[in-house]
């Protein structure tokens, strides 16, 4: 488990979806893993915990029109 720095945690609270890549990069999390960021109670706020579940990462589909 890692703890996010205050400025990163504040930005995460404002828009969690847009912060996904930054949180993964800061904590060294693989793209195919789920994680949880604690926001309450105060003692564990901003702690990042990697879950045991694996998610499917889809690659962008390339069509002939894209080339």
Secondary structure as GFF3:
##gff-version 3
##sequence-region A 1 67
A	DSSP	beta_strand	2	3	.	.	.	ID=ss1
A	DSSP	alpha_helix	6	14	.	.	.	ID=ss2
A	DSSP	three_ten_helix	17	19	.	.	.	ID=ss3
A	DSSP	alpha_helix	20	27	.	.	.	ID=ss4
A	DSSP	beta_strand	33	37	.	.	.	ID=ss5
A	DSSP	three_ten_helix	42	44	.	.	.	ID=ss6
A	DSSP	beta_strand	47	54	.	.	.	ID=ss7
A	DSSP	three_ten_helix	64	66	.	.	.	ID=ss8
###
